[in-house]
Amino acid sequence: VVGARMITIILYVDDILIMSEHKEDIGRLIKVLTDKWEEVTVETGKEFTYLGTGVTVRDDHISLSMGKYIDDILASYFGAESAKTSIRTYSTPAAGDLFEEPEGELLTESMKKRFHTTVAMLLYLSKRTRIDIQLATLFLCTRVREPSESDQKKLERVLGYLRRTRNKNRILTCSMPKMKQVVAYVDASFAVHYDAKGHSGLVSMYQGCIIDSEC
């Protein structure tokens, strides 16, 4: 806190996000950091990147985007040229068979490694900006040890959905400014997985904005 003004600092290893209503306070803090450590890369303004996420600040909302990261996922899995031209696209990240028992042969070691790497990248994406792929991604996480041909198809459906919705951003906005408490919605489905396991989910909201989701 500087006088009656506040500076918010988010630190992740050696990446720092600084937020304040007053530019001069941010400037003074940046000067302190650059005086102490000469090699400091700084992005300022209402459009910048943080941990691979594009952040755009507007008067009534904040937009989070990871279009380049999605491009990297597609290029890593399909190859750079195929990712641009020949990926089948989908309007949803998963079909009705998401929780059904895996079918087909197990993937080869090289394909298994690629499957695991891609699912890990999707998990990072789903926790940052694309919560719409979270359910499908978390199911795929349960299959990384022994992925089958049907699991591969489910993965490629998520990728095809991302190709179609590359520019879909996460919007953070205060739609209910009078709602000062955190509201959580929890639900569960019984025995929906092929091995009879159930599945639960949770969404936390503050002032009408989703701040966390788990499933």
C-alpha positions in Angstrom: 0.0 0.0 0.0 1.3 3.4 -1.0 -0.4 6.0 1.2 -4.1 5.4 0.6 -3.4 3.7 -2.7 -2.9 0.0 -3.4 -0.6 -1.9 -5.7 -1.4 -5.6 -6.4 1.6 -7.8 -7.2 1.3 -11.4 -8.5 4.6 -13.3 -8.4 5.1 -16.7 -10.2 8.8 -17.8 -10.0 10.5 -14.8 -11.8 7.4 -13.4 -13.6 5.7 -10.5 -11.9 2.3 -9.0 -12.7 1.8 -5.5 -11.2 -1.6 -3.8 -11.1 -2.6 -0.4 -9.9 -5.0 2.4 -10.8 -2.1 4.8 -10.7 0.6 4.6 -13.4 3.1 6.5 -11.4 3.1 3.9 -8.6 3.8 1.2 -11.1 6.6 3.2 -12.6 8.2 3.7 -9.3 8.1 0.0 -8.5 9.5 -0.8 -12.0 12.4 1.6 -11.4 13.2 -0.1 -8.1 13.3 -3.5 -9.8 15.4 -2.3 -12.8 17.9 -0.5 -10.5 18.4 -3.7 -8.5 18.4 -6.1 -11.5 19.6 -4.7 -14.8 18.2 -7.5 -17.0 14.4 -6.9 -16.5 12.0 -7.2 -19.4 9.0 -4.9 -18.9 5.6 -4.8 -20.7 3.2 -1.9 -19.7 -0.1 -0.7 -20.8 -3.6 -2.2 -21.2 -2.4 -5.0 -23.5 0.4 -7.3 -22.5 1.3 -11.0 -22.0 1.8 -12.8 -18.7 2.8 -16.5 -18.5 1.8 -17.0 -22.1 -1.6 -15.4 -21.7 -2.6 -12.3 -23.6 -4.2 -9.8 -21.3 -6.4 -6.9 -22.6 -7.8 -4.5 -20.0 -10.9 -2.5 -20.9 -13.1 -0.2 -18.9 -15.7 -2.8 -18.1 -13.8 -6.1 -18.4 -10.6 -8.0 -18.8 -10.0 -10.4 -21.7 -7.7 -13.3 -21.5 -6.5 -15.0 -24.7 -4.0 -17.8 -25.5 -4.3 -18.0 -29.3 -0.6 -18.5 -29.9 -0.4 -21.2 -27.3 -3.2 -23.1 -29.0 -1.3 -22.7 -32.3 1.7 -24.3 -30.6 -0.3 -27.2 -29.3 -1.8 -27.9 -32.7 1.6 -27.6 -34.4 3.3 -29.9 -31.8 0.7 -32.6 -32.4 -0.1 -32.4 -36.1 2.9 -30.7 -37.5 3.2 -27.0 -38.4 1.8 -27.2 -41.9 -1.0 -29.8 -41.2 -2.1 -27.6 -38.2 -2.9 -24.8 -40.6 -4.8 -26.7 -43.3 -6.0 -30.2 -42.6 -7.4 -30.5 -39.1 -11.1 -31.5 -38.8 -13.0 -29.0 -36.7 -15.8 -29.6 -34.2 -18.4 -27.4 -32.5 -18.0 -29.1 -29.1 -14.9 -30.4 -27.3 -16.4 -33.8 -26.6 -19.1 -36.2 -27.8 -21.5 -38.3 -25.8 -19.0 -41.2 -25.6 -16.5 -39.2 -23.5 -16.8 -41.5 -20.4 -17.3 -44.7 -22.3 -14.9 -47.6 -22.0 -11.7 -47.1 -24.2 -11.6 -49.2 -27.4 -9.0 -50.2 -30.0 -5.4 -51.0 -29.7 -3.1 -49.2 -27.2 -1.0 -46.5 -28.7 2.7 -47.1 -29.5 5.3 -45.6 -27.2 6.0 -42.7 -29.5 2.3 -41.9 -29.9 1.7 -42.4 -26.2 4.4 -39.8 -25.4 2.9 -37.3 -27.8 -0.6 -38.0 -26.3 0.8 -37.4 -22.8 2.6 -34.2 -23.8 -0.5 -32.8 -25.6 -2.9 -33.5 -22.7 -0.5 -31.8 -20.3 -0.5 -28.7 -22.6 -4.3 -28.8 -22.7 -4.5 -29.0 -18.9 -2.5 -25.7 -18.6 -4.7 -24.1 -21.2 -7.9 -25.3 -19.5 -6.9 -23.9 -16.2 -5.9 -20.5 -17.6 -8.4 -19.4 -20.2 -10.3 -22.3 -21.8 -12.5 -23.8 -19.0 -14.8 -25.0 -21.8 -12.4 -27.9 -22.5 -11.8 -28.7 -18.8 -14.1 -31.7 -18.5 -12.8 -33.4 -21.7 -9.2 -32.6 -20.7 -9.5 -34.0 -17.2 -10.9 -37.2 -18.5 -8.0 -37.5 -20.9 -5.6 -37.0 -18.0 -6.9 -40.3 -16.6 -5.8 -42.0 -19.8 -2.2 -40.9 -20.2 -0.7 -44.1 -18.8 -2.5 -46.5 -21.3 -4.1 -44.4 -24.0 -6.0 -46.3 -26.7 -7.1 -45.5 -30.2 -10.4 -44.2 -29.0 -8.7 -41.9 -26.5 -6.7 -40.5 -29.4 -9.9 -39.7 -31.2 -11.2 -38.0 -28.1 -8.0 -35.9 -27.9 -8.2 -35.0 -31.6 -11.8 -33.8 -31.1 -10.6 -31.4 -28.4 -7.9 -30.2 -30.7 -10.3 -29.8 -33.6 -12.6 -27.8 -31.3 -9.7 -25.5 -30.4 -8.9 -25.0 -34.0 -12.4 -23.8 -34.6 -12.6 -21.6 -31.5 -9.0 -20.4 -31.5 -10.1 -16.8 -30.8 -12.5 -17.6 -28.0 -11.3 -15.5 -25.0 -12.1 -15.7 -21.3 -13.9 -12.6 -20.2 -13.6 -11.4 -16.5 -16.2 -8.8 -15.7 -18.1 -7.6 -12.7 -21.8 -8.2 -13.7 -23.2 -8.1 -10.2 -21.2 -5.4 -8.3 -23.5 -5.6 -5.2 -22.8 -9.3 -4.7 -19.8 -9.1 -2.4 -19.7 -12.8 -1.3 -18.2 -15.8 -3.1 -20.9 -18.1 -4.4 -20.1 -21.8 -5.2 -22.2 -24.2 -7.2 -21.5 -27.9 -6.7 -23.1 -30.9 -8.4 -22.3 -34.6 -9.0 -23.3 -37.4 -11.4 -23.4 -41.0 -10.2 -21.6 -43.8 -12.0 -21.2 -41.9 -15.3 -17.7 -43.4 -16.1 -17.2 -46.8 -17.8 -15.8 -48.2 -14.5 -18.9 -47.0 -12.5 -17.1 -44.0 -11.0 -19.1 -40.8 -10.4 -18.1 -37.3 -11.3 -18.4 -34.1 -9.4 -17.9 -30.4 -10.4 -17.6 -27.0 -8.8 -17.9 -23.5 -10.0 -16.9 -20.5 -7.8 -18.2 -17.0 -8.7 -17.6 -13.5 -7.3 -19.7 -10.6 -8.4 -21.2 -12.7 -11.2 -17.7 -13.7 -12.6 -16.4 -17.2 -12.6 -13.1 -17.2 -10.6 -12.5 -20.9 -10.4 -13.9 -24.2 -11.7 -13.1 -27.8 -10.8 -14.4 -31.1 -12.3 
